[in-house]
Amino acid sequence: MIHRLEVQPDDKVLEVGFGPGVGIEILAAAVSTGYVAGADYSKEMVEQARARNAKASETGLVQLEYGSVEKLPFADDKFDKALAIDSMQVWPDAMAGLHSMRRVIKVGGKIALGFTPHSGQSSTGLTEMLTTAGFTEAHLVETEGFLCAGDQIIS
């Protein structure tokens, strides 16, 4: 999933629902001059991810916040790329979450939403939800056991 974003060394990347921080760790290794941030609604996961990514956080390469996707604690148009893996199905309001993600992603940025077969997330209506939230060129792709909804933002 992370590789689908084609992260570049200078990208600013957001992960929503980062869990224990494994994806954050992979992203931090890919961005040498960029920045990786994340928001998760579980205080326990934020603590685990901060411990896993302590060195990268100390250098300012990684910023991990407690917060909901509906009210992401980041500035508008901050990120080049964003992703959420197996978390959208538990968002209290998926449309509000997608609108919030759209707000923080720069024009021309990319979003990738990934769902394992066991996540419970339906692909029905997902493309339409992305379009309604302000994303364009939304498409679904099956890859490596994930259903991916990707997007190139042009607005």
N, CA, C and O atoms as a GROMACS GRO file, in nm:
protein
  620
    1MET      N    1   0.083  -0.119   0.000
    1MET     CA    2   0.000   0.000   0.000
    1MET      C    3   0.087   0.125   0.000
    1MET      O    4   0.067   0.216  -0.080
    2ILE      N    5   0.182   0.128   0.090
    2ILE     CA    6   0.268   0.246   0.101
    2ILE      C    7   0.344   0.269  -0.029
    2ILE      O    8   0.362   0.384  -0.071
    3HIS      N    9   0.387   0.163  -0.092
    3HIS     CA   10   0.463   0.176  -0.216
    3HIS      C   11   0.378   0.232  -0.330
    3HIS      O   12   0.432   0.291  -0.424
    4ARG      N   13   0.246   0.214  -0.324
    4ARG     CA   14   0.157   0.269  -0.427
    4ARG      C   15   0.161   0.421  -0.430
    4ARG      O   16   0.130   0.482  -0.533
    5LEU      N   17   0.197   0.483  -0.320
    5LEU     CA   18   0.204   0.629  -0.315
    5LEU      C   19   0.327   0.686  -0.383
    5LEU      O   20   0.334   0.805  -0.411
    6GLU      N   21   0.425   0.600  -0.409
    6GLU     CA   22   0.549   0.643  -0.474
    6GLU      C   23   0.610   0.762  -0.400
    6GLU      O   24   0.635   0.867  -0.458
    7VAL      N   25   0.633   0.742  -0.270
    7VAL     CA   26   0.686   0.848  -0.183
    7VAL      C   27   0.827   0.887  -0.227
    7VAL      O   28   0.912   0.802  -0.251
    8GLN      N   29   0.849   1.018  -0.237
    8GLN     CA   30   0.978   1.074  -0.275
    8GLN      C   31   1.047   1.131  -0.151
    8GLN      O   32   0.981   1.161  -0.052
    9PRO      N   33   1.180   1.147  -0.156
    9PRO     CA   34   1.254   1.194  -0.039
    9PRO      C   35   1.206   1.326   0.021
    9PRO      O   36   1.218   1.347   0.142
   10ASP      N   37   1.151   1.415  -0.060
   10ASP     CA   38   1.108   1.546  -0.009
   10ASP      C   39   0.957   1.556   0.016
   10ASP      O   40   0.907   1.665   0.044
   11ASP      N   41   0.885   1.446   0.006
   11ASP     CA   42   0.740   1.448   0.027
   11ASP      C   43   0.704   1.472   0.173
   11ASP      O   44   0.777   1.436   0.265
   12LYS      N   45   0.588   1.535   0.191
   12LYS     CA   46   0.525   1.547   0.322
   12LYS      C   47   0.407   1.451   0.318
   12LYS      O   48   0.315   1.467   0.238
   13VAL      N   49   0.410   1.350   0.407
   13VAL     CA   50   0.315   1.239   0.401
   13VAL      C   51   0.238   1.227   0.533
   13VAL      O   52   0.295   1.241   0.641
   14LEU      N   53   0.108   1.200   0.521
   14LEU     CA   54   0.020   1.182   0.636
   14LEU      C   55  -0.035   1.041   0.637
   14LEU      O   56  -0.079   0.990   0.534
   15GLU      N   57  -0.031   0.976   0.755
   15GLU     CA   58  -0.101   0.849   0.772
   15GLU      C   59  -0.209   0.868   0.878
   15GLU      O   60  -0.181   0.913   0.989
   16VAL      N   61  -0.331   0.833   0.843
   16VAL     CA   62  -0.443   0.840   0.935
   16VAL      C   63  -0.469   0.701   0.990
   16VAL      O   64  -0.479   0.604   0.915
   17GLY      N   65  -0.479   0.690   1.122
   17GLY     CA   66  -0.500   0.560   1.185
   17GLY      C   67  -0.376   0.475   1.175
   17GLY      O   68  -0.381   0.362   1.125
   18PHE      N   69  -0.263   0.526   1.222
   18PHE     CA   70  -0.134   0.461   1.204
   18PHE      C   71  -0.108   0.342   1.295
   18PHE      O   72  -0.008   0.272   1.277
   19GLY      N   73  -0.196   0.317   1.392
   19GLY     CA   74  -0.176   0.201   1.480
   19GLY      C   75  -0.043   0.207   1.553
   19GLY      O   76  -0.007   0.313   1.604
   20PRO      N   77   0.031   0.096   1.560
   20PRO     CA   78   0.157   0.094   1.634
   20PRO      C   79   0.273   0.164   1.563
   20PRO      O   80   0.383   0.168   1.617
   21GLY      N   81   0.249   0.219   1.445
   21GLY     CA   82   0.352   0.301   1.380
   21GLY      C   83   0.443   0.232   1.282
   21GLY      O   84   0.547   0.288   1.245
   22VAL      N   85   0.409   0.112   1.240
   22VAL     CA   86   0.494   0.040   1.145
   22VAL      C   87   0.500   0.114   1.011
   22VAL      O   88   0.607   0.131   0.954
   23GLY      N   89   0.385   0.157   0.962
   23GLY     CA   90   0.381   0.233   0.836
   23GLY      C   91   0.456   0.364   0.848
   23GLY      O   92   0.525   0.405   0.755
   24ILE      N   93   0.443   0.430   0.962
   24ILE     CA   94   0.515   0.556   0.986
   24ILE      C   95   0.665   0.532   0.977
   24ILE      O   96   0.738   0.612   0.919
   25GLU      N   97   0.710   0.422   1.034
   25GLU     CA   98   0.853   0.386   1.030
   25GLU      C   99   0.901   0.365   0.886
   25GLU      O  100   1.008   0.412   0.849
   26ILE      N  101   0.822   0.297   0.806
   26ILE     CA  102   0.856   0.274   0.664
   26ILE      C  103   0.859   0.406   0.589
   26ILE      O  104   0.951   0.432   0.510
   27LEU      N  105   0.759   0.491   0.613
   27LEU     CA  106   0.753   0.621   0.547
   27LEU      C  107   0.871   0.708   0.587
   27LEU      O  108   0.930   0.775   0.502
   28ALA      N  109   0.907   0.709   0.715
   28ALA     CA  110   1.019   0.791   0.762
   28ALA      C  111   1.150   0.751   0.696
   28ALA      O  112   1.237   0.835   0.672
   29ALA      N  113   1.165   0.623   0.666
   29ALA     CA  114   1.285   0.576   0.598
   29ALA      C  115   1.289   0.623   0.453
   29ALA      O  116   1.396   0.631   0.393
   30ALA      N  117   1.172   0.654   0.396
   30ALA     CA  118   1.164   0.695   0.256
   30ALA      C  119   1.178   0.845   0.235
   30ALA      O  120   1.212   0.889   0.125
   31VAL      N  121   1.154   0.923   0.338
   31VAL     CA  122   1.160   1.069   0.323
   31VAL      C  123   1.280   1.124   0.400
   31VAL      O  124   1.276   1.137   0.522
   32SER      N  125   1.385   1.157   0.329
   32SER     CA  126   1.505   1.207   0.395
   32SER      C  127   1.497   1.357   0.421
   32SER      O  128   1.545   1.404   0.524
   33THR      N  129   1.438   1.431   0.330
   33THR     CA  130   1.426   1.577   0.348
   33THR      C  131   1.281   1.619   0.364
   33THR      O  132   1.252   1.738   0.374
   34GLY      N  133   1.190   1.523   0.366
   34GLY     CA  134   1.048   1.551   0.380
   34GLY      C  135   1.004   1.544   0.524
   34GLY      O  136   1.076   1.582   0.616
   35TYR      N  137   0.883   1.494   0.542
   35TYR     CA  138   0.819   1.498   0.673
   35TYR      C  139   0.708   1.394   0.675
   35TYR      O  140   0.639   1.376   0.575
   36VAL      N  141   0.692   1.325   0.787
   36VAL     CA  142   0.586   1.226   0.802
   36VAL      C  143   0.505   1.263   0.926
   36VAL      O  144   0.560   1.290   1.033
   37ALA      N  145   0.374   1.265   0.911
   37ALA     CA  146   0.287   1.295   1.023
   37ALA      C  147   0.177   1.190   1.029
   37ALA      O  148   0.149   1.120   0.932
   38GLY      N  149   0.117   1.181   1.146
   38GLY     CA  150   0.008   1.087   1.160
   38GLY      C  151  -0.088   1.132   1.268
   38GLY      O  152  -0.054   1.206   1.359
   39ALA      N  153  -0.212   1.083   1.253
   39ALA     CA  154  -0.316   1.107   1.353
   39ALA      C  155  -0.384   0.973   1.379
   39ALA      O  156  -0.416   0.899   1.286
   40ASP      N  157  -0.406   0.944   1.507
   40ASP     CA  158  -0.475   0.822   1.545
   40ASP      C  159  -0.564   0.854   1.665
   40ASP      O  160  -0.526   0.933   1.752
   41TYR      N  161  -0.681   0.792   1.668
   41TYR     CA  162  -0.778   0.819   1.773
   41TYR      C  163  -0.758   0.733   1.897
   41TYR      O  164  -0.833   0.745   1.994
   42SER      N  165  -0.658   0.647   1.894
   42SER     CA  166  -0.627   0.562   2.010
   42SER      C  167  -0.503   0.616   2.081
   42SER      O  168  -0.394   0.620   2.022
   43LYS      N  169  -0.518   0.656   2.206
   43LYS     CA  170  -0.403   0.706   2.282
   43LYS      C  171  -0.296   0.598   2.297
   43LYS      O  172  -0.177   0.627   2.295
   44GLU      N  173  -0.341   0.473   2.312
   44GLU     CA  174  -0.246   0.362   2.325
   44GLU      C  175  -0.163   0.346   2.197
   44GLU      O  176  -0.042   0.323   2.205
   45MET      N  177  -0.225   0.357   2.082
   45MET     CA  178  -0.152   0.345   1.956
   45MET      C  179  -0.056   0.462   1.936
   45MET      O  180   0.055   0.444   1.886
   46VAL      N  181  -0.098   0.581   1.977
   46VAL     CA  182  -0.008   0.697   1.967
   46VAL      C  183   0.116   0.673   2.052
   46VAL      O  184   0.227   0.700   2.007
   47GLU      N  185   0.098   0.623   2.173
   47GLU     CA  186   0.212   0.593   2.261
   47GLU      C  187   0.304   0.489   2.199
   47GLU      O  188   0.426   0.505   2.199
   48GLN      N  189   0.245   0.381   2.147
   48GLN     CA  190   0.327   0.275   2.085
   48GLN      C  191   0.402   0.328   1.963
   48GLN      O  192   0.521   0.300   1.946
   49ALA      N  193   0.334   0.404   1.879
   49ALA     CA  194   0.396   0.458   1.758
   49ALA      C  195   0.506   0.558   1.794
   49ALA      O  196   0.611   0.561   1.729
   50ARG      N  197   0.483   0.639   1.896
   50ARG     CA  198   0.586   0.735   1.938
   50ARG      C  199   0.710   0.662   1.988
   50ARG      O  200   0.822   0.704   1.961
   51ALA      N  201   0.692   0.553   2.062
   51ALA     CA  202   0.805   0.474   2.110
   51ALA      C  203   0.881   0.412   1.993
   51ALA      O  204   1.004   0.415   1.990
   52ARG      N  205   0.807   0.356   1.898
   52ARG     CA  206   0.869   0.292   1.781
   52ARG      C  207   0.946   0.394   1.697
   52ARG      O  208   1.049   0.360   1.638
   53ASN      N  209   0.898   0.516   1.690
   53ASN     CA  210   0.955   0.619   1.603
   53ASN      C  211   1.020   0.733   1.681
   53ASN      O  212   1.023   0.847   1.636
   54ALA      N  213   1.073   0.701   1.799
   54ALA     CA  214   1.128   0.804   1.888
   54ALA      C  215   1.241   0.884   1.824
   54ALA      O  216   1.242   1.007   1.833
   55LYS      N  217   1.335   0.818   1.760
   55LYS     CA  218   1.449   0.890   1.700
   55LYS      C  219   1.403   0.983   1.589
   55LYS      O  220   1.446   1.098   1.582
   56ALA      N  221   1.315   0.935   1.504
   56ALA     CA  222   1.265   1.018   1.393
   56ALA      C  223   1.183   1.135   1.446
   56ALA      O  224   1.183   1.242   1.386
   57SER      N  225   1.114   1.116   1.556
   57SER     CA  226   1.036   1.224   1.618
   57SER      C  227   1.129   1.329   1.678
   57SER      O  228   1.104   1.449   1.666
   58GLU      N  229   1.236   1.284   1.742
   58GLU     CA  230   1.333   1.376   1.803
   58GLU      C  231   1.398   1.466   1.699
   58GLU      O  232   1.428   1.582   1.728
   59THR      N  233   1.421   1.414   1.579
   59THR     CA  234   1.485   1.495   1.474
   59THR      C  235   1.385   1.582   1.398
   59THR      O  236   1.425   1.664   1.315
   60GLY      N  237   1.257   1.566   1.426
   60GLY     CA  238   1.156   1.645   1.357
   60GLY      C  239   1.106   1.585   1.227
   60GLY      O  240   1.024   1.644   1.157
   61LEU      N  241   1.155   1.466   1.195
   61LEU     CA  242   1.113   1.399   1.072
   61LEU      C  243   0.971   1.344   1.085
   61LEU      O  244   0.900   1.334   0.985
   62VAL      N  245   0.930   1.309   1.207
   62VAL     CA  246   0.799   1.248   1.232
   62VAL      C  247   0.725   1.327   1.340
   62VAL      O  248   0.782   1.367   1.441
   63GLN      N  249   0.596   1.349   1.316
   63GLN     CA  250   0.506   1.412   1.413
   63GLN      C  251   0.382   1.326   1.426
   63GLN      O  252   0.310   1.307   1.328
   64LEU      N  253   0.356   1.274   1.544
   64LEU     CA  254   0.241   1.187   1.568
   64LEU      C  255   0.147   1.253   1.667
   64LEU      O  256   0.188   1.295   1.775
   65GLU      N  257   0.020   1.261   1.629
   65GLU     CA  258  -0.080   1.331   1.709
   65GLU      C  259  -0.197   1.240   1.743
   65GLU      O  260  -0.234   1.151   1.667
   66TYR      N  261  -0.255   1.265   1.859
   66TYR     CA  262  -0.380   1.203   1.897
   66TYR      C  263  -0.490   1.289   1.837
   66TYR      O  264  -0.493   1.410   1.858
   67GLY      N  265  -0.581   1.227   1.763
   67GLY     CA  266  -0.690   1.304   1.706
   67GLY      C  267  -0.771   1.223   1.607
   67GLY      O  268  -0.730   1.116   1.562
   68SER      N  269  -0.887   1.277   1.576
   68SER     CA  270  -0.978   1.207   1.485
   68SER      C  271  -0.957   1.254   1.342
   68SER      O  272  -0.912   1.366   1.318
   69VAL      N  273  -0.989   1.168   1.249
   69VAL     CA  274  -0.977   1.200   1.108
   69VAL      C  275  -1.071   1.314   1.070
   69VAL      O  276  -1.042   1.391   0.979
   70GLU      N  277  -1.184   1.325   1.140
   70GLU     CA  278  -1.281   1.429   1.107
   70GLU      C  279  -1.228   1.569   1.138
   70GLU      O  280  -1.273   1.667   1.079
   71LYS      N  281  -1.133   1.578   1.229
   71LYS     CA  282  -1.074   1.707   1.268
   71LYS      C  283  -0.923   1.692   1.275
   71LYS      O  284  -0.864   1.704   1.382
   72LEU      N  285  -0.861   1.666   1.162
   72LEU     CA  286  -0.717   1.645   1.159
   72LEU      C  287  -0.644   1.769   1.213
   72LEU      O  288  -0.675   1.881   1.172
   73PRO      N  289  -0.548   1.749   1.303
   73PRO     CA  290  -0.479   1.861   1.366
   73PRO      C  291  -0.362   1.915   1.283
   73PRO      O  292  -0.252   1.936   1.335
   74PHE      N  293  -0.387   1.937   1.154
   74PHE     CA  294  -0.283   1.985   1.063
   74PHE      C  295  -0.337   2.096   0.975
   74PHE      O  296  -0.458   2.107   0.954
   75ALA      N  297  -0.248   2.179   0.925
   75ALA     CA  298  -0.285   2.293   0.842
   75ALA      C  299  -0.338   2.249   0.705
   75ALA      O  300  -0.308   2.140   0.658
   76ASP      N  301  -0.416   2.334   0.644
   76ASP     CA  302  -0.466   2.310   0.509
   76ASP      C  303  -0.349   2.298   0.411
   76ASP      O  304  -0.245   2.362   0.429
   77ASP      N  305  -0.366   2.216   0.308
   77ASP     CA  306  -0.270   2.204   0.198
   77ASP      C  307  -0.127   2.175   0.245
   77ASP      O  308  -0.032   2.228   0.188
   78LYS      N  309  -0.112   2.093   0.346
   78LYS     CA  310   0.019   2.066   0.404
   78LYS      C  311   0.089   1.945   0.342
   78LYS      O  312   0.212   1.944   0.330
   79PHE      N  313   0.012   1.844   0.301
   79PHE     CA  314   0.072   1.715   0.263
   79PHE      C  315   0.066   1.690   0.113
   79PHE      O  316  -0.030   1.727   0.045
   80ASP      N  317   0.172   1.624   0.062
   80ASP     CA  318   0.177   1.582  -0.078
   80ASP      C  319   0.100   1.452  -0.097
   80ASP      O  320   0.040   1.428  -0.202
   81LYS      N  321   0.103   1.367   0.007
   81LYS     CA  322   0.043   1.235  -0.002
   81LYS      C  323  -0.017   1.196   0.133
   81LYS      O  324   0.028   1.241   0.238
   82ALA      N  325  -0.119   1.112   0.127
   82ALA     CA  326  -0.182   1.065   0.250
   82ALA      C  327  -0.233   0.923   0.230
   82ALA      O  328  -0.263   0.881   0.119
   83LEU      N  329  -0.242   0.850   0.340
   83LEU     CA  330  -0.294   0.715   0.334
   83LEU      C  331  -0.363   0.677   0.463
   83LEU      O  332  -0.340   0.734   0.570
   84ALA      N  333  -0.449   0.579   0.450
   84ALA     CA  334  -0.516   0.517   0.564
   84ALA      C  335  -0.532   0.369   0.529
   84ALA      O  336  -0.589   0.335   0.426
   85ILE      N  337  -0.482   0.284   0.616
   85ILE     CA  338  -0.489   0.140   0.592
   85ILE      C  339  -0.576   0.076   0.701
   85ILE      O  340  -0.549   0.089   0.820
   86ASP      N  341  -0.681   0.008   0.658
   86ASP     CA  342  -0.770  -0.062   0.750
   86ASP      C  343  -0.819   0.027   0.865
   86ASP      O  344  -0.824  -0.018   0.979
   87SER      N  345  -0.855   0.150   0.834
   87SER     CA  346  -0.909   0.235   0.941
   87SER      C  347  -1.039   0.304   0.902
   87SER      O  348  -1.118   0.338   0.990
   88MET      N  349  -1.063   0.325   0.775
   88MET     CA  350  -1.182   0.398   0.733
   88MET      C  351  -1.311   0.333   0.782
   88MET      O  352  -1.408   0.403   0.810
   89GLN      N  353  -1.312   0.202   0.792
   89GLN     CA  354  -1.434   0.131   0.834
   89GLN      C  355  -1.472   0.160   0.979
   89GLN      O  356  -1.585   0.130   1.019
   90VAL      N  357  -1.383   0.218   1.058
   90VAL     CA  358  -1.416   0.252   1.196
   90VAL      C  359  -1.429   0.403   1.220
   90VAL      O  360  -1.452   0.447   1.332
   91TRP      N  361  -1.415   0.483   1.113
   91TRP     CA  362  -1.435   0.626   1.128
   91TRP      C  363  -1.581   0.653   1.161
   91TRP      O  364  -1.669   0.596   1.095
   92PRO      N  365  -1.610   0.736   1.260
   92PRO     CA  366  -1.750   0.766   1.293
   92PRO      C  367  -1.828   0.827   1.176
   92PRO      O  368  -1.947   0.800   1.160
   93ASP      N  369  -1.761   0.908   1.095
   93ASP     CA  370  -1.826   0.972   0.980
   93ASP      C  371  -1.726   0.972   0.865
   93ASP      O  372  -1.641   1.060   0.855
   94ALA      N  373  -1.738   0.872   0.778
   94ALA     CA  374  -1.641   0.855   0.668
   94ALA      C  375  -1.636   0.977   0.576
   94ALA      O  376  -1.527   1.017   0.534
   95MET      N  377  -1.750   1.037   0.545
   95MET     CA  378  -1.749   1.154   0.456
   95MET      C  379  -1.677   1.272   0.521
   95MET      O  380  -1.599   1.340   0.455
   96ALA      N  381  -1.701   1.295   0.649
   96ALA     CA  382  -1.631   1.403   0.719
   96ALA      C  383  -1.481   1.375   0.722
   96ALA      O  384  -1.400   1.467   0.707
   97GLY      N  385  -1.443   1.249   0.741
   97GLY     CA  386  -1.302   1.212   0.740
   97GLY      C  387  -1.237   1.236   0.605
   97GLY      O  388  -1.126   1.288   0.597
   98LEU      N  389  -1.306   1.199   0.498
   98LEU     CA  390  -1.253   1.222   0.363
   98LEU      C  391  -1.242   1.371   0.333
   98LEU      O  392  -1.145   1.415   0.272
   99HIS      N  393  -1.341   1.450   0.375
   99HIS     CA  394  -1.334   1.596   0.357
   99HIS      C  395  -1.214   1.654   0.433
   99HIS      O  396  -1.145   1.742   0.383
  100SER      N  397  -1.191   1.604   0.553
  100SER     CA  398  -1.080   1.651   0.634
  100SER      C  399  -0.946   1.615   0.569
  100SER      O  400  -0.853   1.696   0.567
  101MET      N  401  -0.936   1.493   0.515
  101MET     CA  402  -0.814   1.453   0.445
  101MET      C  403  -0.792   1.539   0.322
  101MET      O  404  -0.680   1.580   0.292
  102ARG      N  405  -0.900   1.567   0.250
  102ARG     CA  406  -0.890   1.651   0.130
  102ARG      C  407  -0.838   1.790   0.167
  102ARG      O  408  -0.759   1.850   0.094
  103ARG      N  409  -0.882   1.840   0.281
  103ARG     CA  410  -0.842   1.974   0.327
  103ARG      C  411  -0.690   1.983   0.348
  103ARG      O  412  -0.630   2.086   0.316
  104VAL      N  413  -0.628   1.879   0.400
  104VAL     CA  414  -0.487   1.886   0.435
  104VAL      C  415  -0.392   1.842   0.322
  104VAL      O  416  -0.270   1.855   0.334
  105ILE      N  417  -0.449   1.789   0.213
  105ILE     CA  418  -0.366   1.745   0.101
  105ILE      C  419  -0.357   1.856  -0.003
  105ILE      O  420  -0.458   1.918  -0.038
  106LYS      N  421  -0.236   1.880  -0.052
  106LYS     CA  422  -0.213   1.983  -0.153
  106LYS      C  423  -0.281   1.946  -0.284
  106LYS      O  424  -0.304   1.829  -0.312
  107VAL      N  425  -0.314   2.047  -0.364
  107VAL     CA  426  -0.362   2.024  -0.499
  107VAL      C  427  -0.252   1.948  -0.574
  107VAL      O  428  -0.135   1.985  -0.568
  108GLY      N  429  -0.292   1.842  -0.644
  108GLY     CA  430  -0.195   1.759  -0.716
  108GLY      C  431  -0.143   1.645  -0.631
  108GLY      O  432  -0.062   1.564  -0.679
  109GLY      N  433  -0.187   1.636  -0.504
  109GLY     CA  434  -0.141   1.530  -0.415
  109GLY      C  435  -0.211   1.398  -0.442
  109GLY      O  436  -0.296   1.388  -0.531
  110LYS      N  437  -0.174   1.297  -0.365
  110LYS     CA  438  -0.232   1.164  -0.380
  110LYS      C  439  -0.283   1.113  -0.248
  110LYS      O  440  -0.228   1.144  -0.142
  111ILE      N  441  -0.390   1.035  -0.256
  111ILE     CA  442  -0.442   0.967  -0.137
  111ILE      C  443  -0.455   0.819  -0.172
  111ILE      O  444  -0.491   0.783  -0.284
  112ALA      N  445  -0.425   0.733  -0.074
  112ALA     CA  446  -0.444   0.589  -0.092
  112ALA      C  447  -0.515   0.536   0.032
  112ALA      O  448  -0.471   0.557   0.145
  113LEU      N  449  -0.625   0.468   0.008
  113LEU     CA  450  -0.700   0.403   0.115
  113LEU      C  451  -0.691   0.254   0.091
  113LEU      O  452  -0.724   0.206  -0.017
  114GLY      N  453  -0.646   0.179   0.191
  114GLY     CA  454  -0.628   0.036   0.173
  114GLY      C  455  -0.712  -0.043   0.271
  114GLY      O  456  -0.728  -0.004   0.387
  115PHE      N  457  -0.766  -0.156   0.222
  115PHE     CA  458  -0.852  -0.241   0.303
  115PHE      C  459  -0.818  -0.387   0.277
  115PHE      O  460  -0.820  -0.432   0.163
  116THR      N  461  -0.785  -0.459   0.384
  116THR     CA  462  -0.766  -0.602   0.369
  116THR      C  463  -0.903  -0.667   0.357
  116THR      O  464  -1.003  -0.606   0.396
  117PRO      N  465  -0.910  -0.788   0.305
  117PRO     CA  466  -1.040  -0.855   0.291
  117PRO      C  467  -1.115  -0.870   0.423
  117PRO      O  468  -1.238  -0.880   0.423
  118HIS      N  469  -1.044  -0.872   0.535
  118HIS     CA  470  -1.107  -0.893   0.666
  118HIS      C  471  -1.144  -0.763   0.737
  118HIS      O  472  -1.190  -0.767   0.851
  119SER      N  473  -1.125  -0.649   0.672
  119SER     CA  474  -1.149  -0.520   0.738
  119SER      C  475  -1.297  -0.490   0.757
  119SER      O  476  -1.335  -0.415   0.847
  120GLY      N  477  -1.381  -0.548   0.672
  120GLY     CA  478  -1.523  -0.517   0.678
  120GLY      C  479  -1.562  -0.397   0.597
  120GLY      O  480  -1.680  -0.360   0.593
  121GLN      N  481  -1.466  -0.332   0.531
  121GLN     CA  482  -1.494  -0.215   0.448
  121GLN      C  483  -1.548  -0.260   0.312
  121GLN      O  484  -1.485  -0.341   0.244
  122SER      N  485  -1.660  -0.209   0.275
  122SER     CA  486  -1.718  -0.240   0.145
  122SER      C  487  -1.663  -0.144   0.040
  122SER      O  488  -1.638  -0.027   0.069
  123SER      N  489  -1.643  -0.193  -0.080
  123SER     CA  490  -1.599  -0.106  -0.188
  123SER      C  491  -1.717  -0.038  -0.257
  123SER      O  492  -1.698   0.051  -0.340
  124THR      N  493  -1.837  -0.078  -0.222
  124THR     CA  494  -1.957  -0.020  -0.283
  124THR      C  495  -1.966   0.128  -0.249
  124THR      O  496  -1.969   0.166  -0.132
  125GLY      N  497  -1.970   0.210  -0.351
  125GLY     CA  498  -1.987   0.354  -0.334
  125GLY      C  499  -1.860   0.429  -0.296
  125GLY      O  500  -1.865   0.551  -0.276
  126LEU      N  501  -1.748   0.361  -0.285
  126LEU     CA  502  -1.625   0.427  -0.240
  126LEU      C  503  -1.576   0.532  -0.340
  126LEU      O  504  -1.535   0.641  -0.300
  127THR      N  505  -1.580   0.500  -0.467
  127THR     CA  506  -1.538   0.597  -0.568
  127THR      C  507  -1.626   0.722  -0.561
  127THR      O  508  -1.576   0.834  -0.570
  128GLU      N  509  -1.755   0.702  -0.546
  128GLU     CA  510  -1.848   0.815  -0.536
  128GLU      C  511  -1.822   0.898  -0.410
  128GLU      O  512  -1.832   1.020  -0.413
  129MET      N  513  -1.789   0.831  -0.300
  129MET     CA  514  -1.758   0.903  -0.176
  129MET      C  515  -1.636   0.992  -0.195
  129MET      O  516  -1.635   1.107  -0.151
  130LEU      N  517  -1.532   0.939  -0.259
  130LEU     CA  518  -1.411   1.018  -0.283
  130LEU      C  519  -1.442   1.138  -0.372
  130LEU      O  520  -1.394   1.249  -0.345
  131THR      N  521  -1.520   1.117  -0.474
  131THR     CA  522  -1.557   1.226  -0.564
  131THR      C  523  -1.637   1.332  -0.489
  131THR      O  524  -1.612   1.452  -0.506
  132THR      N  525  -1.733   1.290  -0.409
  132THR     CA  526  -1.814   1.384  -0.331
  132THR      C  527  -1.728   1.463  -0.232
  132THR      O  528  -1.757   1.580  -0.204
  133ALA      N  529  -1.624   1.402  -0.180
  133ALA     CA  530  -1.535   1.469  -0.085
  133ALA      C  531  -1.438   1.566  -0.153
  133ALA      O  532  -1.364   1.635  -0.084
  134GLY      N  533  -1.439   1.572  -0.287
  134GLY     CA  534  -1.354   1.668  -0.357
  134GLY      C  535  -1.235   1.609  -0.427
  134GLY      O  536  -1.153   1.683  -0.482
  135PHE      N  537  -1.223   1.476  -0.427
  135PHE     CA  538  -1.114   1.411  -0.498
  135PHE      C  539  -1.158   1.385  -0.642
  135PHE      O  540  -1.277   1.371  -0.669
  136THR      N  541  -1.064   1.378  -0.733
  136THR     CA  542  -1.096   1.348  -0.872
  136THR      C  543  -1.014   1.230  -0.918
  136THR      O  544  -0.915   1.193  -0.854
  137GLU      N  545  -1.054   1.170  -1.026
  137GLU     CA  546  -0.985   1.053  -1.083
  137GLU      C  547  -0.977   0.937  -0.984
  137GLU      O  548  -0.881   0.859  -0.987
  138ALA      N  549  -1.074   0.925  -0.897
  138ALA     CA  550  -1.075   0.815  -0.800
  138ALA      C  551  -1.092   0.682  -0.871
  138ALA      O  552  -1.168   0.672  -0.968
  139HIS      N  553  -1.022   0.582  -0.824
  139HIS     CA  554  -1.033   0.448  -0.882
  139HIS      C  555  -1.001   0.342  -0.777
  139HIS      O  556  -0.931   0.368  -0.679
  140LEU      N  557  -1.054   0.224  -0.801
  140LEU     CA  558  -1.028   0.111  -0.712
  140LEU      C  559  -0.931   0.016  -0.779
  140LEU      O  560  -0.941  -0.010  -0.899
  141VAL      N  561  -0.837  -0.037  -0.702
  141VAL     CA  562  -0.737  -0.129  -0.753
  141VAL      C  563  -0.719  -0.242  -0.652
  141VAL      O  564  -0.709  -0.217  -0.532
  142GLU      N  565  -0.715  -0.365  -0.700
  142GLU     CA  566  -0.685  -0.480  -0.614
  142GLU      C  567  -0.535  -0.504  -0.624
  142GLU      O  568  -0.483  -0.523  -0.734
  143THR      N  569  -0.466  -0.502  -0.510
  143THR     CA  570  -0.322  -0.523  -0.512
  143THR      C  571  -0.275  -0.587  -0.382
  143THR      O  572  -0.314  -0.544  -0.274
  144GLU      N  573  -0.192  -0.688  -0.392
  144GLU     CA  574  -0.128  -0.751  -0.277
  144GLU      C  575  -0.222  -0.776  -0.160
  144GLU      O  576  -0.186  -0.750  -0.046
  145GLY      N  577  -0.342  -0.825  -0.188
  145GLY     CA  578  -0.436  -0.855  -0.081
  145GLY      C  579  -0.511  -0.735  -0.028
  145GLY      O  580  -0.587  -0.747   0.067
  146PHE      N  581  -0.490  -0.617  -0.088
  146PHE     CA  582  -0.557  -0.495  -0.046
  146PHE      C  583  -0.651  -0.449  -0.156
  146PHE      O  584  -0.624  -0.467  -0.275
  147LEU      N  585  -0.760  -0.390  -0.115
  147LEU     CA  586  -0.844  -0.314  -0.207
  147LEU      C  587  -0.798  -0.170  -0.184
  147LEU      O  588  -0.802  -0.120  -0.072
  148CYS      N  589  -0.755  -0.104  -0.290
  148CYS     CA  590  -0.701   0.030  -0.277
  148CYS      C  591  -0.791   0.129  -0.351
  148CYS      O  592  -0.830   0.106  -0.465
  149ALA      N  593  -0.822   0.237  -0.285
  149ALA     CA  594  -0.890   0.348  -0.352
  149ALA      C  595  -0.787   0.458  -0.361
  149ALA      O  596  -0.745   0.514  -0.260
  150GLY      N  597  -0.746   0.491  -0.480
  150GLY     CA  598  -0.641   0.590  -0.497
  150GLY      C  599  -0.693   0.712  -0.568
  150GLY      O  600  -0.801   0.708  -0.627
  151ASP      N  601  -0.618   0.821  -0.562
  151ASP     CA  602  -0.665   0.942  -0.623
  151ASP      C  603  -0.550   1.038  -0.652
  151ASP      O  604  -0.456   1.051  -0.573
  152GLN      N  605  -0.561   1.102  -0.765
  152GLN     CA  606  -0.474   1.216  -0.797
  152GLN      C  607  -0.563   1.337  -0.784
  152GLN      O  608  -0.665   1.346  -0.853
  153ILE      N  609  -0.530   1.429  -0.698
  153ILE     CA  610  -0.617   1.543  -0.672
  153ILE      C  611  -0.589   1.653  -0.774
  153ILE      O  612  -0.476   1.698  -0.791
  154ILE      N  613  -0.695   1.695  -0.840
  154ILE     CA  614  -0.685   1.806  -0.936
  154ILE      C  615  -0.805   1.894  -0.910
  154ILE      O  616  -0.917   1.859  -0.949
  155SER      N  617  -0.786   2.007  -0.847
  155SER     CA  618  -0.900   2.095  -0.822
  155SER      C  619  -0.859   2.240  -0.834
  155SER      O  620  -0.943   2.329  -0.816
   0.00000   0.00000   0.00000
